[in-house]
Amino acid sequence: MKPKMTKKNRKNKQKSIFSKSEEKFLLENEVCRVSTSHNDVPHIAPVAYIYQKNFLFFATDYETRKYKNIKVNNRIAAAIDVYNSSIENKAVIVQGIADIIEKGKEFRDLYKTFYKKFEWVREDPWNEGEAPFIKIKTLDKISWGL
């Protein structure tokens, strides 16, 4: 008889929605463009990101257009791509839902990761409540060249 999956086991065995080659690509890159909108006006901005366990994360400031857009419309898209020539393009494009992380354990864990990875964070550190992280939950994705 097969043992039952507990909630903890299901969490640990969460299947990636990305292929191995897509995950490798997401982990190798650190800049993407995110697209938000408000009142049917699109806005796109480059951001430094990290990929962890099916989610993309980036930091922003409270005064930015992308933060203000996410507050009223949490639908988001992100493009991670490398353009070498017309035949060597590589990309992962995601569409999803954005969550704002302003404090707590998840914020502190993300901050440690960003601090370790990005020099700009070490040069201009911030605390909880001063600038949030955005967590992108992927609902749909497409990739090519991988």
Protein Blocks (a to p, Z undefined) as FASTA:
>chain_A
ZZdddfklmmmmoccfbdfklmmmmmmpcbdcddddeehiacddddddddeehiacdddd
fkbmklmmmmmoccdcddddddfbfklcccddddddddddfbdjklmmmmmmmmmmpmkl
mmmgcdehkaccdddddfbdcdehZZ
